[in-house]
């Protein structure tokens, strides 16, 4: 059980982090958000935070204070010159959930780790959120106990519809079509589907490939003209090979072989 004097410092926003916020608020525990230069951190800056802010439903970034000796729990973030009493994470070697396999997704996911700290049992929806964040492809293939793939598809599609403005029907059809394309593009020589033209990547490809259970390699051109290549749904050995390939080429690489994903960045084109 976590000490109620602890303040939770939260990283970048996503569906899992949104639920963690709700759980902390329900428990009456203080929470703030990791920030860089006064703005809430993104996934790219969550481990470079230099301050904290308080962001509520109105999305206003309000300055917040974390007292120097106050105990803090860091959730998927890091704060310069500050040590956490507990780290909740699964992204990097040494994190509590880094090597946790799909069948133990609650221990692996950040949401599951927070629920354990609060001595709370997960709801059915929280199981879906935890499994989808920790090991999406495995969850869609029925490898996460207590997680129904059909319920997972509905939850994920509903979220995508909400944030994109698309209809739920359109999103589900897009995911199923992307799953079919991932299967058709499967290259047995490489053991993956390949979409190397960033202008010919279906918008629902990552979700569709996970639903199909097909490892996929694809590229995206970021707004700053940086080319990003991603790999998802592969075995630990395949993910490690992807990461090694790009490291040898001198590129910036991230990933977790145990969770089946990795990515690499080219310099600006």
C-alpha positions as CSV (number, residue, x, y, z in Angstrom):
1,X,0.0,0.0,0.0
2,X,1.4,3.4,-1.0
3,X,1.7,6.2,1.6
4,X,-1.0,8.8,1.2
5,X,1.6,11.5,1.6
6,X,3.0,10.5,-1.8
7,X,2.4,12.7,-4.9
8,X,2.1,10.9,-8.2
9,X,4.0,12.5,-11.1
10,X,2.4,11.4,-14.4
11,X,4.0,11.2,-17.8
12,X,2.4,11.7,-21.3
13,X,-1.3,11.4,-21.8
14,X,-2.9,8.3,-23.4
15,X,-5.9,6.1,-22.6
16,X,-4.0,4.2,-19.9
17,X,-2.7,7.4,-18.2
18,X,-6.1,8.9,-18.4
19,X,-7.5,6.0,-16.4
20,X,-4.6,6.2,-13.9
21,X,-5.6,9.9,-13.3
22,X,-9.2,8.9,-12.7
23,X,-8.1,6.2,-10.2
24,X,-5.9,8.5,-8.3
25,X,-8.6,11.2,-8.1
26,X,-11.1,8.6,-6.9
27,X,-8.6,7.5,-4.2
28,X,-8.1,11.2,-3.2
29,X,-4.3,11.0,-3.9
30,X,-2.4,14.1,-5.1
31,X,-1.1,14.0,-8.7
32,X,0.7,16.4,-11.0
33,X,2.1,16.1,-14.5
34,X,5.7,16.0,-15.6
35,X,6.5,19.1,-17.6
36,X,9.3,20.6,-19.8
37,X,9.5,24.3,-20.0
38,X,6.1,24.7,-18.4
39,X,4.2,22.4,-20.7
40,X,3.1,18.8,-20.0
41,X,5.5,16.3,-21.4
42,X,4.9,14.3,-24.6
43,X,6.1,10.7,-25.0
44,X,9.3,12.1,-26.5
45,X,10.1,14.4,-23.5
46,X,8.6,12.5,-20.5
47,X,12.0,11.4,-19.3
48,X,13.5,14.9,-19.6
49,X,11.1,16.8,-17.3
50,X,12.3,19.9,-15.5
51,X,9.2,20.8,-13.5
52,X,5.6,19.8,-12.8
53,X,2.2,21.3,-13.8
54,X,-1.4,20.6,-13.0
55,X,-3.6,19.9,-16.1
56,X,-7.3,19.4,-15.6
57,X,-10.3,18.9,-18.0
58,X,-9.9,22.4,-19.4
59,X,-6.4,21.5,-20.6
60,X,-4.9,24.6,-19.0
61,X,-1.3,24.0,-17.8
62,X,-1.1,25.5,-14.3
63,X,2.3,25.7,-12.5
64,X,2.5,23.2,-9.6
65,X,4.9,22.6,-6.8
66,X,6.6,19.4,-5.7
67,X,8.3,20.0,-2.4
68,X,12.0,19.0,-2.3
69,X,11.6,16.3,0.4
70,X,8.0,15.2,-0.5
71,X,7.8,11.5,-1.5
72,X,6.9,11.0,-5.1
73,X,5.8,8.2,-7.4
74,X,6.9,8.6,-11.0
75,X,4.6,7.1,-13.6
76,X,6.2,6.7,-17.0
77,X,8.4,9.8,-16.6
78,X,11.5,11.2,-14.9
79,X,12.2,14.5,-13.2
80,X,15.7,16.1,-13.3
81,X,17.6,15.9,-10.0
82,X,14.8,14.1,-8.3
83,X,14.5,10.4,-7.1
84,X,11.2,8.6,-6.8
85,X,10.2,6.5,-3.9
86,X,8.5,4.2,-6.4
87,X,8.8,4.0,-10.2
88,X,5.8,2.8,-12.2
89,X,6.8,1.9,-15.8
90,X,7.4,-0.7,-18.4
91,X,9.4,1.1,-21.1
92,X,13.0,0.7,-20.2
93,X,15.4,-2.0,-18.9
94,X,15.1,-2.1,-15.1
95,X,11.5,-0.9,-15.0
96,X,9.2,-3.1,-12.9
97,X,7.1,-4.1,-15.9
98,X,9.8,-4.3,-18.6
99,X,10.3,-8.0,-18.9
100,X,6.7,-9.1,-17.8
101,X,5.1,-11.4,-20.4
102,X,1.5,-11.0,-21.7
103,X,0.0,-13.6,-19.4
104,X,1.0,-11.3,-16.5
105,X,0.0,-8.1,-18.2
106,X,-1.4,-6.5,-15.0
107,X,2.0,-6.7,-13.3
108,X,3.6,-5.4,-16.4
109,X,1.3,-2.4,-17.2
110,X,1.5,0.9,-15.5
111,X,-2.2,0.9,-14.7
112,X,-1.9,-2.6,-13.1
113,X,1.1,-1.4,-11.1
114,X,-0.8,1.6,-9.8
115,X,-3.8,-0.6,-8.9
116,X,-1.5,-2.9,-6.9
117,X,0.0,0.1,-5.0
118,X,-3.5,1.1,-4.1
119,X,-4.5,-2.5,-3.3
120,X,-7.4,-2.3,-5.8
121,X,-8.8,-5.1,-7.9
122,X,-9.0,-4.2,-11.6
123,X,-12.4,-3.8,-13.3
124,X,-13.0,-5.5,-16.7
125,X,-12.4,-2.2,-18.5
126,X,-9.1,-1.7,-16.6
127,X,-8.0,-5.1,-17.7
128,X,-8.7,-4.2,-21.3
129,X,-6.7,-0.9,-20.9
130,X,-3.8,-2.6,-19.2
131,X,-3.5,-5.4,-21.7
132,X,-3.8,-3.1,-24.7
133,X,-1.1,-0.8,-23.5
134,X,1.3,-3.5,-22.3
135,X,1.0,-6.1,-25.1
136,X,-1.7,-5.2,-27.7
137,X,-0.9,-7.9,-30.3
138,X,-0.9,-10.6,-27.7
139,X,-4.1,-9.3,-26.2
140,X,-5.9,-9.4,-29.5
141,X,-4.7,-13.0,-29.9
142,X,-6.3,-14.1,-26.6
143,X,-3.1,-14.4,-24.7
144,X,-4.1,-12.2,-21.8
145,X,-6.3,-13.9,-19.2
146,X,-9.5,-12.1,-18.6
147,X,-9.3,-10.0,-21.8
148,X,-11.8,-10.7,-24.6
149,X,-10.5,-9.7,-28.0
150,X,-13.9,-8.6,-29.2
151,X,-14.4,-6.3,-26.2
152,X,-10.9,-5.0,-26.8
153,X,-11.6,-4.1,-30.4
154,X,-14.8,-2.2,-29.3
155,X,-12.9,-0.3,-26.6
156,X,-10.0,0.6,-28.8
157,X,-12.2,1.6,-31.8
158,X,-14.4,3.7,-29.6
159,X,-11.4,5.6,-28.3
160,X,-10.0,6.1,-31.8
161,X,-13.4,7.4,-33.0
162,X,-13.6,9.8,-30.1
163,X,-10.2,11.4,-30.7
164,X,-10.4,11.4,-34.5
165,X,-14.0,12.5,-35.0
166,X,-14.7,9.4,-37.2
167,X,-17.7,7.2,-36.6
168,X,-17.3,4.0,-34.7
169,X,-18.4,2.1,-37.8
170,X,-15.8,3.8,-39.9
171,X,-13.0,3.0,-37.4
172,X,-13.9,-0.7,-37.0
173,X,-14.1,-1.1,-40.8
174,X,-10.8,0.6,-41.1
175,X,-9.2,-1.7,-38.6
176,X,-10.6,-4.8,-40.2
177,X,-9.5,-3.6,-43.7
178,X,-6.0,-2.8,-42.4
179,X,-5.9,-6.3,-40.9
180,X,-6.6,-7.8,-44.3
181,X,-3.9,-5.6,-45.9
182,X,-1.4,-6.6,-43.3
183,X,-2.1,-10.3,-44.0
184,X,-1.8,-9.7,-47.8
185,X,1.5,-7.9,-47.4
186,X,3.1,-10.5,-45.2
187,X,6.5,-11.4,-46.5
188,X,7.6,-14.9,-45.5
189,X,11.2,-14.1,-46.3
190,X,11.3,-11.4,-43.6
191,X,8.6,-12.8,-41.4
192,X,6.7,-9.5,-41.4
193,X,4.4,-7.2,-43.4
194,X,6.2,-4.2,-44.8
195,X,4.8,-0.8,-45.6
196,X,8.0,1.2,-46.3
197,X,6.4,4.0,-48.3
198,X,5.1,6.5,-45.6
199,X,2.5,7.8,-48.1
200,X,1.0,4.4,-48.6
201,X,0.3,3.3,-45.0
202,X,-3.3,2.7,-44.0
203,X,-4.3,5.0,-41.1
204,X,-5.4,2.0,-39.0
205,X,-2.4,-0.2,-39.9
206,X,-0.9,-0.6,-36.4
207,X,-4.2,-1.6,-34.9
208,X,-5.2,-3.8,-37.8
209,X,-1.9,-5.7,-37.8
210,X,-2.2,-6.3,-34.1
211,X,-5.7,-7.5,-34.6
212,X,-4.5,-9.9,-37.4
213,X,-1.6,-11.0,-35.2
214,X,0.9,-10.1,-38.0
215,X,4.3,-8.4,-37.3
216,X,4.5,-5.2,-39.2
217,X,7.2,-2.7,-40.2
218,X,6.1,0.7,-41.4
219,X,7.2,4.2,-41.8
220,X,5.9,7.7,-41.1
221,X,7.1,11.2,-42.0
222,X,6.9,13.4,-39.0
223,X,6.1,17.1,-39.1
224,X,9.7,18.1,-38.6
225,X,10.7,16.1,-41.8
226,X,12.1,13.2,-39.7
227,X,11.5,9.8,-41.0
228,X,10.4,7.3,-38.4
229,X,10.4,3.5,-38.9
230,X,8.3,1.3,-36.5
231,X,8.1,-2.4,-35.9
232,X,5.3,-3.9,-33.9
233,X,4.0,-7.4,-33.0
234,X,7.2,-9.3,-33.3
235,X,9.0,-11.9,-31.2
236,X,11.7,-10.7,-28.8
237,X,14.4,-11.9,-31.2
238,X,12.8,-10.0,-34.1
239,X,12.5,-6.8,-32.1
240,X,16.1,-7.1,-31.0
241,X,17.2,-7.7,-34.6
242,X,15.3,-4.5,-35.7
243,X,16.9,-2.4,-33.0
244,X,20.4,-3.8,-33.7
245,X,19.9,-3.1,-37.4
246,X,19.2,0.6,-36.8
247,X,21.8,1.1,-34.0
248,X,24.4,-0.2,-36.4
249,X,23.3,2.4,-38.9
250,X,23.8,5.1,-36.3
251,X,20.1,5.9,-35.7
252,X,18.3,6.8,-32.5
253,X,16.4,3.7,-31.4
254,X,13.8,2.8,-28.8
255,X,11.8,-0.3,-28.0
256,X,11.1,-3.3,-25.7
257,X,11.6,-6.8,-27.1
258,X,9.4,-8.3,-24.4
259,X,6.4,-6.1,-25.4
260,X,7.0,-6.6,-29.1
261,X,7.7,-3.1,-30.4
262,X,10.5,-0.8,-31.5
263,X,11.2,2.3,-33.5
264,X,14.0,4.3,-35.1
265,X,14.5,7.8,-36.3
266,X,16.3,9.0,-39.4
267,X,17.8,12.6,-39.4
268,X,15.6,15.2,-41.1
269,X,15.2,14.6,-44.8
